[in-house]
Amino acid sequence: MATALLTNESQFYELTGASTLAEVLATVNDQVARGSVGHLRPAPTGYTPLDDVLNGGLRPGDLFILGGPSGVGKTIFSLEMARNLVLADPEASAMYICYEHDRTHLLLRLLAMESAEMKLGDDALNLRRLNAMMVDAQHFGLAERLRSDPIYAPVVARIDRYADRLTLVKASGSQTTIEQIRLLARRLMSTGRRTLLVVDYLQKIPVELSTAVPETEITTYLAQGLKELAMSGGLRILAVAAADRAGLQSRRMRLHDMRGSSAIQ
């Protein structure tokens, strides 16, 4: 039984099954002829030379792992990668699923990030300054407070450009399972745009177990689940991975320093 290729870009994926090479060639030829190739374009990360190494950026169907010890900037890097995509491409959407921070914290990080990009010097926003502003502007509103200031109004205006295409998810270490991530991914896929799904982080995804299972097997299950989701949904997925104890002592992080490294590899 031949496999159908869904050509609506909002739900592009290949159904499980078999197709002859001739059928695949005909389908791809039809997509190209109709200009329905947006889903195939790489999504630039916004970093040079990383995009050159990745041959243009992140591609649909791929699972990328970002690893490193605590405090080196994994969350900032992955959050900025999602921001870079939706800022540069008005047809792109991203979702950031975070097990470490709440949505307000991520918003403040983005405000500080945009402020840094605008090189405001001593006036640049940081978490301490933003928290103080929220206390002082409790009867006025943080957004209104920033918009009323000629220094910070451009920062909010920049965020407004992509705010409705970047979804922030506060994940639960007990409830946001791989199945819940699949449901959230459907919402992202339904936008019909180039998409990026970020999971921060891989080892925090809860798994319901009736018996004790080695961490490597759990990591295998989660990594395979995210890879399957990327393949079946035509998604680009970036998963943050934590280092193990030995890795925290390393001068330079390697793949074997990641928790469940063999499974991730």
Secondary structure, 3 states (H helix, E strand, C coil): CECCECCCHHHCCECCCECCHHHHHHHHHHHHHCCCCHHHCCECCCCCCHHHHCCCCECCCCEEEEEECCCCCHHHHHHHHHHHHHHHCCCEEEEEEECCCCHHHHHHHHHHHHHHHCCCHHHCCCHHHHHHHHHHCCCCCHHHHHHCCCCCHHHHHHHHCCHHHEEEEECCCCCCCHHHHHHHHHHHHCCCCEEEEEEECHHHCCCCCCCCCCHHHHHHHHHHHHHHHHHHHCCEEEEEEEECHHHHCCCCCCHHHECCHHHHC
